[in-house]
């Protein structure tokens, strides 16, 4: 079975206190709304989350049913989560570990995140390594932009 791996890192600064950014990011519904392709987030009784995400690589679209678990947390600074799931239609599997770090800076809070993922199965074979890497980087940029936008809008509404 063909497997493609990708590692993406990104950072941005928002003009908000670290505790407010943490509260936003720790809300699964708000965080899920910022992730490209996420159409549903359901909390499970054990603290994990069921997430439905649609990913398009070139002309291929896959719908993954993911289980997200928080592996490590040190509020309001670090959150590490694993996600695992499959797309039954393409018989593809997505595994990832995502880390988010927050740090106070003179201009607000720096949000850094990394995604270490592997995609295997039909989608990995047909999508190609460069397409998967480009799509992952694009999704990471969109996530960063959406988080920043949502936090800024939340601040504007509070004023």
GUKOL-505333 format. One record per atom (N, C-alpha, C): x, y, z; residue in one letter; atom name. Coordinates in nm, 4 decimals, decimal comma, always signed. Example, Ala and Ser with C-alpha at 12.3 -4.5 7.8 and 13.67 -1.06 7.14 Angstrom:
# residues 2
- +1,3190|-0,5690|+0,7800|a|N
- +1,2300|-0,4500|+0,7800|a|CA
- +1,3200|-0,3300|+0,7800|a|C
- +1,2850|-0,2250|+0,7080|s|N
- +1,3670|-0,1060|+0,7140|s|CA
- +1,2900|+0,0030|+0,7870|s|C
This chain:
# residues 159
- +0,0846|-0,1178|+0,0000|x|N
- +0,0000|+0,0000|+0,0000|x|CA
- +0,0893|+0,1244|+0,0000|x|C
- +0,0604|+0,2165|-0,0880|x|N
- +0,1367|+0,3404|-0,1034|x|CA
- +0,1078|+0,4338|+0,0143|x|C
- +0,2146|+0,4944|+0,0702|x|N
- +0,2000|+0,5900|+0,1802|x|CA
- +0,2772|+0,7167|+0,1475|x|C
- +0,2148|+0,8293|+0,1724|x|N
- +0,2789|+0,9607|+0,1566|x|CA
- +0,2817|+1,0269|+0,2938|x|C
- +0,3928|+1,0896|+0,3272|x|N
- +0,4024|+1,1615|+0,4544|x|CA
- +0,4239|+1,3097|+0,4284|x|C
- +0,3821|+1,3885|+0,5245|x|N
- +0,3996|+1,5335|+0,5125|x|CA
- +0,4152|+1,5924|+0,6523|x|C
- +0,5016|+1,6930|+0,6622|x|N
- +0,5203|+1,7666|+0,7864|x|CA
- +0,5094|+1,9141|+0,7532|x|C
- +0,4218|+1,9833|+0,8247|x|N
- +0,3985|+2,1258|+0,8006|x|CA
- +0,4084|+2,2000|+0,9333|x|C
- +0,4779|+2,3142|+0,9326|x|N
- +0,4848|+2,4020|+1,0499|x|CA
- +0,4444|+2,5422|+1,0079|x|C
- +0,3796|+2,6119|+1,0988|x|N
- +0,3373|+2,7487|+1,0697|x|CA
- +0,3248|+2,8237|+1,2011|x|C
- +0,3394|+2,9561|+1,1951|x|N
- +0,3222|+3,0398|+1,3142|x|CA
- +0,2644|+3,1742|+1,2718|x|C
- +0,1891|+3,2331|+1,3631|x|N
- +0,1338|+3,3661|+1,3410|x|CA
- +0,1093|+3,4294|+1,4775|x|C
- +0,0896|+3,5610|+1,4778|x|N
- +0,0677|+3,6342|+1,6025|x|CA
- -0,0696|+3,6994|+1,5970|x|C
- -0,1423|+3,6907|+1,7090|x|N
- -0,2699|+3,7603|+1,7227|x|CA
- -0,2595|+3,8552|+1,8411|x|C
- -0,3252|+3,9679|+1,8307|x|N
- -0,3191|+4,0709|+1,9336|x|CA
- -0,4227|+4,0439|+2,0420|x|C
- -0,4023|+3,9310|+2,1119|x|N
- -0,4917|+3,8905|+2,2200|x|CA
- -0,4101|+3,8228|+2,3288|x|C
- -0,4610|+3,8244|+2,4506|x|N
- -0,3918|+3,7511|+2,5578|x|CA
- -0,3923|+3,6008|+2,5313|x|C
- -0,2903|+3,5344|+2,5790|x|N
- -0,2738|+3,3909|+2,5587|x|CA
- -0,3947|+3,3121|+2,6093|x|C
- -0,4505|+3,3516|+2,7213|x|N
- -0,5643|+3,2775|+2,7784|x|CA
- -0,6864|+3,2815|+2,6865|x|C
- -0,7096|+3,3935|+2,6198|x|N
- -0,8233|+3,4028|+2,5270|x|CA
- -0,8024|+3,3169|+2,4034|x|C
- -0,6786|+3,3156|+2,3537|x|N
- -0,6476|+3,2333|+2,2373|x|CA
- -0,6642|+3,0855|+2,2741|x|C
- -0,6161|+3,0487|+2,3942|x|N
- -0,6288|+2,9098|+2,4394|x|CA
- -0,7758|+2,8682|+2,4479|x|C
- -0,8576|+2,9524|+2,5064|x|N
- -0,9999|+2,9221|+2,5205|x|CA
- -1,0637|+2,8973|+2,3845|x|C
- -1,0285|+2,9796|+2,2875|x|N
- -1,0807|+2,9629|+2,1521|x|CA
- -1,0352|+2,8292|+2,0926|x|C
- -0,9051|+2,8034|+2,0996|x|N
- -0,8503|+2,6830|+2,0371|x|CA
- -0,8951|+2,5543|+2,1065|x|C
- -0,9300|+2,5640|+2,2331|x|N
- -0,9719|+2,4454|+2,3083|x|CA
- -1,1201|+2,4133|+2,2870|x|C
- -1,1906|+2,4999|+2,2141|x|N
- -1,3307|+2,4771|+2,1815|x|CA
- -1,3373|+2,3987|+2,0494|x|C
- -1,3756|+2,2716|+2,0532|x|N
- -1,3729|+2,1886|+1,9321|x|CA
- -1,4568|+2,2431|+1,8166|x|C
- -1,5700|+2,3041|+1,8477|x|N
- -1,6552|+2,3579|+1,7411|x|CA
- -1,5880|+2,4772|+1,6727|x|C
- -1,5314|+2,5669|+1,7532|x|N
- -1,4641|+2,6841|+1,6962|x|CA
- -1,3390|+2,6445|+1,6189|x|C
- -1,2612|+2,5542|+1,6775|x|N
- -1,1399|+2,5076|+1,6098|x|CA
- -1,1759|+2,4342|+1,4811|x|C
- -1,2752|+2,3465|+1,4876|x|N
- -1,3176|+2,2712|+1,3696|x|CA
- -1,3630|+2,3610|+1,2559|x|C
- -1,4276|+2,4717|+1,2896|x|N
- -1,4746|+2,5651|+1,1867|x|CA
- -1,3595|+2,6312|+1,1119|x|C
- -1,2408|+2,6281|+1,1698|x|N
- -1,1241|+2,6894|+1,1069|x|CA
- -1,0443|+2,5921|+1,0210|x|C
- -1,0736|+2,4642|+1,0316|x|N
- -0,9981|+2,3635|+0,9575|x|CA
- -1,0648|+2,3415|+0,8225|x|C
- -0,9925|+2,3650|+0,7136|x|N
- -1,0516|+2,3468|+0,5809|x|CA
- -1,1062|+2,2054|+0,5621|x|C
- -1,2281|+2,1973|+0,5127|x|N
- -1,2890|+2,0691|+0,4811|x|CA
- -1,3682|+2,0051|+0,5936|x|C
- -1,3573|+2,0568|+0,7157|x|N
- -1,4314|+1,9969|+0,8263|x|CA
- -1,5787|+2,0342|+0,8134|x|C
- -1,6640|+1,9311|+0,8145|x|N
- -1,8078|+1,9562|+0,8030|x|CA
- -1,8831|+1,9190|+0,9295|x|C
- -1,8187|+1,8445|+1,0202|x|N
- -1,8879|+1,8045|+1,1418|x|CA
- -1,7881|+1,7711|+1,2516|x|C
- -1,8193|+1,8124|+1,3753|x|N
- -1,7396|+1,7791|+1,4931|x|CA
- -1,8371|+1,7346|+1,6016|x|C
- -1,8189|+1,6120|+1,6512|x|N
- -1,9042|+1,5590|+1,7575|x|CA
- -1,8177|+1,5174|+1,8756|x|C
- -1,8545|+1,5641|+1,9950|x|N
- -1,7833|+1,5240|+2,1165|x|CA
- -1,8286|+1,3847|+2,1577|x|C
- -1,7338|+1,3017|+2,1979|x|N
- -1,7621|+1,1679|+2,2494|x|CA
- -1,7528|+1,1698|+2,4016|x|C
- -1,8164|+1,0748|+2,4662|x|N
- -1,8200|+1,0685|+2,6125|x|CA
- -1,6816|+1,0555|+2,6744|x|C
- -1,5870|+0,9942|+2,6024|x|N
- -1,4520|+0,9741|+2,6568|x|CA
- -1,3596|+1,0942|+2,6378|x|C
- -1,4120|+1,2057|+2,5845|x|N
- -1,3306|+1,3253|+2,5635|x|CA
- -1,2704|+1,3342|+2,4246|x|C
- -1,2852|+1,2305|+2,3441|x|N
- -1,2373|+1,2348|+2,2060|x|CA
- -1,3456|+1,3008|+2,1194|x|C
- -1,3133|+1,3174|+1,9914|x|N
- -1,4057|+1,3830|+1,8994|x|CA
- -1,4135|+1,3055|+1,7691|x|C
- -1,5327|+1,2954|+1,7169|x|N
- -1,5524|+1,2426|+1,5829|x|CA
- -1,5575|+1,3602|+1,4881|x|C
- -1,4772|+1,3551|+1,3849|x|N
- -1,4681|+1,4668|+1,2909|x|CA
- -1,4857|+1,4132|+1,1498|x|C
- -1,5668|+1,4817|+1,0726|x|N
- -1,5851|+1,4484|+0,9320|x|CA
- -1,5159|+1,5571|+0,8511|x|C
- -1,4220|+1,5171|+0,7664|x|N
- -1,3470|+1,6149|+0,6866|x|CA
- -1,3385|+1,5679|+0,5425|x|C
- -1,3546|+1,6625|+0,4526|x|N
- -1,3467|+1,6342|+0,3089|x|CA
- -1,2197|+1,6983|+0,2555|x|C
- -1,1375|+1,6172|+0,1916|x|N
- -1,0106|+1,6643|+0,1387|x|CA
- -1,0089|+1,6403|-0,0114|x|C
- -0,9681|+1,7422|-0,0877|x|N
- -0,9579|+1,7294|-0,2321|x|CA
- -0,8113|+1,7386|-0,2723|x|C
- -0,7647|+1,6366|-0,3436|x|N
- -0,6291|+1,6331|-0,3990|x|CA
- -0,6434|+1,6213|-0,5495|x|C
- -0,5992|+1,7244|-0,6211|x|N
- -0,6187|+1,7296|-0,7665|x|CA
- -0,7666|+1,7153|-0,7952|x|C
- -0,8044|+1,6107|-0,8666|x|N
- -0,9448|+1,5889|-0,9012|x|CA
- -1,0122|+1,4893|-0,8082|x|C
- -0,9387|+1,4407|-0,7090|x|N
- -0,9906|+1,3392|-0,6179|x|CA
- -1,0408|+1,4023|-0,4891|x|C
- -1,1572|+1,3604|-0,4445|x|N
- -1,2113|+1,4079|-0,3176|x|CA
- -1,2367|+1,2881|-0,2281|x|C
- -1,1911|+1,3000|-0,1045|x|N
- -1,2106|+1,1920|-0,0081|x|CA
- -1,2786|+1,2486|+0,1151|x|C
- -1,3639|+1,1680|+0,1744|x|N
- -1,4369|+1,2070|+0,2954|x|CA
- -1,3906|+1,1157|+0,4084|x|C
- -1,3136|+1,1737|+0,5014|x|N
- -1,2558|+1,0963|+0,6102|x|CA
- -1,3395|+1,1076|+0,7365|x|C
- -1,3606|+0,9944|+0,7994|x|N
- -1,4241|+0,9873|+0,9307|x|CA
- -1,3098|+0,9702|+1,0295|x|C
- -1,2826|+1,0753|+1,1083|x|N
- -1,1649|+1,0779|+1,1948|x|CA
- -1,2022|+1,0708|+1,3425|x|C
- -1,1144|+1,0115|+1,4194|x|N
- -1,1241|+1,0136|+1,5640|x|CA
- -1,0075|+1,0987|+1,6133|x|C
- -1,0389|+1,2043|+1,6862|x|N
- -0,9378|+1,2966|+1,7370|x|CA
- -0,9297|+1,2812|+1,8882|x|C
- -0,8074|+1,2612|+1,9376|x|N
- -0,7847|+1,2468|+2,0813|x|CA
- -0,6784|+1,3465|+2,1268|x|C
- -0,7049|+1,4123|+2,2386|x|N
- -0,6043|+1,4998|+2,2984|x|CA
- -0,5046|+1,4104|+2,3710|x|C
- -0,3773|+1,4181|+2,3318|x|N
- -0,2738|+1,3344|+2,3908|x|CA
- -0,2023|+1,4044|+2,5065|x|C
- -0,1885|+1,5354|+2,4925|x|N
- -0,1140|+1,6128|+2,5920|x|CA
- -0,1715|+1,7530|+2,5965|x|C
- -0,1755|+1,8071|+2,7181|x|N
- -0,2260|+1,9426|+2,7362|x|CA
- -0,1524|+2,0081|+2,8507|x|C
- -0,1109|+2,1313|+2,8299|x|N
- -0,0520|+2,2132|+2,9348|x|CA
- -0,1094|+2,3544|+2,9168|x|C
- -0,2327|+2,3761|+2,9657|x|N
- -0,2995|+2,5052|+2,9459|x|CA
- -0,2204|+2,6192|+3,0095|x|C
- -0,2134|+2,7327|+2,9505|x|N
- -0,2614|+2,7703|+2,8176|x|CA
- -0,1495|+2,7721|+2,7141|x|C
- -0,0653|+2,6715|+2,7134|x|N
- +0,0529|+2,6765|+2,6268|x|CA
- +0,0617|+2,5683|+2,5198|x|C
- +0,0258|+2,4457|+2,5543|x|N
- +0,0517|+2,3341|+2,4620|x|CA
- -0,0689|+2,2409|+2,4537|x|C
- -0,0973|+2,1994|+2,3321|x|N
- -0,1974|+2,0959|+2,3097|x|CA
- -0,1464|+2,0065|+2,1967|x|C
- -0,1475|+1,8767|+2,2203|x|N
- -0,1065|+1,7791|+2,1199|x|CA
- -0,2228|+1,6819|+2,1010|x|C
- -0,2591|+1,6594|+1,9760|x|N
- -0,3707|+1,5700|+1,9456|x|CA
- -0,3312|+1,4718|+1,8371|x|C
- -0,3908|+1,3537|+1,8453|x|N
- -0,3736|+1,2561|+1,7379|x|CA
- -0,5047|+1,2471|+1,6624|x|C
- -0,4939|+1,2136|+1,5373|x|N
- -0,6150|+1,1870|+1,4615|x|CA
- -0,5898|+1,0674|+1,3723|x|C
- -0,6923|+0,9880|+1,3594|x|N
- -0,6833|+0,8679|+1,2775|x|CA
- -0,8195|+0,8403|+1,2176|x|C
- -0,8174|+0,8016|+1,0919|x|N
- -0,9441|+0,7684|+1,0290|x|CA
- -0,9258|+0,7221|+0,8873|x|C
- -1,0383|+0,6898|+0,8280|x|N
- -1,0324|+0,6369|+0,6928|x|CA
- -1,1427|+0,6943|+0,6066|x|C
- -1,1198|+0,6818|+0,4784|x|N
- -1,2197|+0,7158|+0,3776|x|CA
- -1,2626|+0,5831|+0,3162|x|C
- -1,3818|+0,5354|+0,3509|x|N
- -1,4264|+0,4055|+0,2998|x|CA
- -1,4309|+0,3983|+0,1469|x|C
- -1,4700|+0,5067|+0,0835|x|N
- -1,4857|+0,5069|-0,0624|x|CA
- -1,3514|+0,4853|-0,1336|x|C
- -1,2464|+0,5548|-0,0882|x|N
- -1,1160|+0,5431|-0,1549|x|CA
- -1,0248|+0,4418|-0,0870|x|C
- -1,0728|+0,3824|+0,0224|x|N
- -0,9913|+0,2889|+0,0998|x|CA
- -0,8566|+0,3516|+0,1361|x|C
- -0,8633|+0,4757|+0,1819|x|N
- -0,7438|+0,5487|+0,2234|x|CA
- -0,7482|+0,5714|+0,3732|x|C
- -0,6292|+0,5797|+0,4342|x|N
- -0,6169|+0,5997|+0,5779|x|CA
- -0,5330|+0,7247|+0,6038|x|C
- -0,5801|+0,8079|+0,6955|x|N
- -0,5094|+0,9292|+0,7359|x|CA
- -0,4743|+0,9184|+0,8835|x|C
- -0,3463|+0,9348|+0,9150|x|N
- -0,2975|+0,9366|+1,0524|x|CA
- -0,2180|+1,0647|+1,0713|x|C
- -0,2340|+1,1298|+1,1858|x|N
- -0,1594|+1,2539|+1,2077|x|CA
- -0,1431|+1,2816|+1,3558|x|C
- -0,0402|+1,3591|+1,3849|x|N
- -0,0243|+1,4173|+1,5178|x|CA
- -0,0096|+1,5670|+1,4964|x|C
- -0,0952|+1,6414|+1,5631|x|N
- -0,0974|+1,7869|+1,5506|x|CA
- -0,0599|+1,8490|+1,6840|x|C
- +0,0256|+1,9498|+1,6795|x|N
- +0,0677|+2,0205|+1,8001|x|CA
- +0,0395|+2,1684|+1,7843|x|C
- -0,0106|+2,2286|+1,8913|x|N
- -0,0331|+2,3729|+1,8944|x|CA
- +0,0398|+2,4273|+2,0163|x|C
- +0,1160|+2,5336|+1,9956|x|N
- +0,1856|+2,5992|+2,1052|x|CA
- +0,1514|+2,7468|+2,1090|x|C
- +0,1319|+2,8000|+2,2283|x|N
- +0,1025|+2,9423|+2,2457|x|CA
- +0,2112|+3,0056|+2,3317|x|C
- +0,2502|+3,1293|+2,2935|x|N
- +0,3544|+3,1995|+2,3673|x|CA
- +0,3249|+3,3484|+2,3644|x|C
- +0,3288|+3,4100|+2,4847|x|N
- +0,3097|+3,5558|+2,4927|x|CA
- +0,4270|+3,6271|+2,4265|x|C
- +0,3955|+3,7316|+2,3502|x|N
- +0,4977|+3,8157|+2,2889|x|CA
- +0,4590|+3,9611|+2,3180|x|C
- +0,5498|+4,0545|+2,2940|x|N
- +0,5148|+4,1955|+2,3153|x|CA
- +0,3958|+4,2425|+2,2312|x|C
- +0,3710|+4,1755|+2,1168|x|N
- +0,2609|+4,2177|+2,0297|x|CA
- +0,1384|+4,1277|+2,0389|x|C
- +0,1329|+4,0396|+2,1378|x|N
- +0,0167|+3,9525|+2,1529|x|CA
- +0,0583|+3,8100|+2,1830|x|C
- -0,0097|+3,7166|+2,1205|x|N
- +0,0188|+3,5748|+2,1412|x|CA
- +0,0640|+3,5125|+2,0103|x|C
- +0,1787|+3,4465|+2,0159|x|N
- +0,2250|+3,3717|+1,8999|x|CA
- +0,1613|+3,2331|+1,9051|x|C
- +0,0995|+3,1953|+1,7951|x|N
- +0,0396|+3,0638|+1,7800|x|CA
- +0,1275|+2,9874|+1,6806|x|C
- +0,1845|+2,8782|+1,7256|x|N
- +0,2619|+2,7938|+1,6344|x|CA
- +0,1959|+2,6567|+1,6319|x|C
- +0,1982|+2,5953|+1,5158|x|N
- +0,1401|+2,4622|+1,5065|x|CA
- +0,2182|+2,3789|+1,4064|x|C
- +0,2108|+2,2488|+1,4280|x|N
- +0,2735|+2,1558|+1,3344|x|CA
- +0,1780|+2,0402|+1,3100|x|C
- +0,1910|+1,9855|+1,1911|x|N
- +0,1111|+1,8712|+1,1498|x|CA
- +0,2078|+1,7684|+1,0929|x|C
- +0,2079|+1,6513|+1,1514|x|N
- +0,2916|+1,5410|+1,1050|x|CA
- +0,1958|+1,4303|+1,0635|x|C
- +0,1781|+1,4132|+0,9326|x|N
- +0,0714|+1,3257|+0,8842|x|CA
- +0,1213|+1,2235|+0,7831|x|C
- +0,0460|+1,1151|+0,7757|x|N
- +0,0700|+1,0166|+0,6702|x|CA
- -0,0646|+0,9773|+0,6096|x|C
- -0,0621|+0,9624|+0,4812|x|N
- -0,1803|+0,9238|+0,4054|x|CA
- -0,1438|+0,7986|+0,3278|x|C
- -0,2236|+0,6944|+0,3426|x|N
- -0,1951|+0,5709|+0,2699|x|CA
- -0,3200|+0,5232|+0,1981|x|C
- -0,2985|+0,4374|+0,1015|x|N
- -0,4091|+0,3840|+0,0249|x|CA
- -0,4195|+0,4453|-0,1131|x|C
- -0,5364|+0,4311|-0,1708|x|N
- -0,5610|+0,4747|-0,3081|x|CA
- -0,5351|+0,6245|-0,3276|x|C
- -0,5786|+0,7053|-0,2314|x|N
- -0,5607|+0,8499|-0,2443|x|CA
- -0,4126|+0,8874|-0,2454|x|C
- -0,3317|+0,8200|-0,1637|x|N
- -0,1874|+0,8456|-0,1612|x|CA
- -0,1238|+0,8051|-0,2931|x|C
- -0,1677|+0,6944|-0,3487|x|N
- -0,1113|+0,6456|-0,4744|x|CA
- -0,1478|+0,7362|-0,5913|x|C
- -0,2708|+0,7837|-0,5934|x|N
- -0,3172|+0,8661|-0,7050|x|CA
- -0,2860|+1,0144|-0,6873|x|C
- -0,2769|+1,0588|-0,5601|x|N
- -0,2553|+1,2005|-0,5340|x|CA
- -0,1140|+1,2476|-0,5618|x|C
- -0,0159|+1,1617|-0,5403|x|N
- +0,1227|+1,2005|-0,5651|x|CA
- +0,1788|+1,2829|-0,4513|x|C
- +0,3063|+1,2632|-0,4219|x|N
- +0,3706|+1,3300|-0,3094|x|CA
- +0,3675|+1,4814|-0,3158|x|C
- +0,3977|+1,5391|-0,4317|x|N
- +0,4023|+1,6850|-0,4403|x|CA
- +0,2627|+1,7456|-0,4261|x|C
- +0,1617|+1,6801|-0,4793|x|N
- +0,0245|+1,7300|-0,4674|x|CA
- -0,0193|+1,7275|-0,3210|x|C
- +0,0131|+1,6202|-0,2510|x|N
- -0,0242|+1,6080|-0,1105|x|CA
- +0,0462|+1,7143|-0,0267|x|C
- +0,1735|+1,7369|-0,0524|x|N
- +0,2489|+1,8384|+0,0224|x|CA
- +0,1947|+1,9789|-0,0049|x|C
- +0,1679|+2,0095|-0,1317|x|N
- +0,1137|+2,1418|-0,1659|x|CA
- -0,0241|+2,1630|-0,1036|x|C
- -0,1082|+2,0614|-0,1099|x|N
- -0,2421|+2,0716|-0,0514|x|CA
- -0,2325|+2,0901|+0,0993|x|C
- -0,1434|+2,0168|+0,1641|x|N
- -0,1252|+2,0285|+0,3098|x|CA
- -0,0793|+2,1675|+0,3486|x|C
- +0,0154|+2,2218|+0,2759|x|N
- +0,0641|+2,3583|+0,3052|x|CA
- -0,0472|+2,4615|+0,2847|x|C
- -0,1251|+2,4431|+0,1790|x|N
- -0,2363|+2,5344|+0,1521|x|CA
- -0,3391|+2,5279|+0,2650|x|C
- -0,3716|+2,4065|+0,3091|x|N
- -0,4685|+2,3910|+0,4179|x|CA
- -0,4153|+2,4519|+0,5475|x|C
- -0,2860|+2,4397|+0,5730|x|N
- -0,2257|+2,4988|+0,6935|x|CA
- -0,2343|+2,6515|+0,6883|x|C
- -0,2064|+2,7095|+0,5731|x|N
- -0,2186|+2,8558|+0,5582|x|CA
- -0,3636|+2,9003|+0,5801|x|C
- -0,4580|+2,8261|+0,5221|x|N
- -0,5993|+2,8606|+0,5381|x|CA
- -0,6413|+2,8495|+0,6846|x|C
- -0,5954|+2,7452|+0,7532|x|N
- -0,6257|+2,7285|+0,8948|x|CA
- -0,5742|+2,8487|+0,9742|x|C
- -0,4491|+2,8868|+0,9524|x|N
- -0,3902|+3,0012|+1,0237|x|CA
- -0,4698|+3,1288|+0,9970|x|C
- -0,5046|+3,1520|+0,8721|x|N
- -0,5820|+3,2718|+0,8363|x|CA
- -0,7188|+3,2718|+0,9037|x|C
- -0,7851|+3,1568|+0,9051|x|N
- -0,9187|+3,1479|+0,9647|x|CA
- -0,9153|+3,1655|+1,1158|x|C
- -0,8168|+3,1047|+1,1823|x|N
- -0,8049|+3,1217|+1,3274|x|CA
- -0,7834|+3,2689|+1,3595|x|C
- -0,6902|+3,3306|+1,2897|x|N
- -0,6603|+3,4722|+1,3146|x|CA
- -0,7843|+3,5581|+1,2892|x|C
- -0,8532|+3,5325|+1,1787|x|N
- -0,9743|+3,6088|+1,1458|x|CA
- -1,0819|+3,5907|+1,2518|x|C
- -1,1068|+3,4666|+1,2926|x|N
- -1,2101|+3,4402|+1,3929|x|CA
- -1,1774|+3,5075|+1,5259|x|C
- -1,0512|+3,5002|+1,5662|x|N
- -1,0116|+3,5649|+1,6920|x|CA
- -1,0265|+3,7162|+1,6844|x|C
- -0,9889|+3,7736|+1,5722|x|N
- -1,0024|+3,9193|+1,5540|x|CA
- -1,1496|+3,9606|+1,5528|x|C
- -1,2345|+3,8805|+1,4882|x|N
- -1,3778|+3,9108|+1,4855|x|CA
- -1,4371|+3,8982|+1,6262|x|C
- -1,3943|+3,7979|+1,7002|x|N
- -1,4416|+3,7779|+1,8366|x|CA
- -1,4041|+3,8981|+1,9241|x|C
- -1,2845|+3,9512|+1,9042|x|N
- -1,2385|+4,0674|+1,9791|x|CA
- -1,3191|+4,1912|+1,9411|x|C
- -1,3453|+4,2089|+1,8112|x|N
- -1,4204|+4,3252|+1,7646|x|CA
- -1,5624|+4,3227|+1,8213|x|C
- -1,6240|+4,2044|+1,8297|x|N
- -1,7592|+4,1939|+1,8822|x|CA
- -1,7643|+4,2240|+2,0328|x|C
- -1,6576|+4,1910|+2,1029|x|N
- -1,6526|+4,2118|+2,2469|x|CA
- -1,6341|+4,3591|+2,2846|x|C
- -1,5876|+4,4385|+2,1885|x|N
- -1,5612|+4,5809|+2,2188|x|CA
- -1,6838|+4,6672|+2,2021|x|C
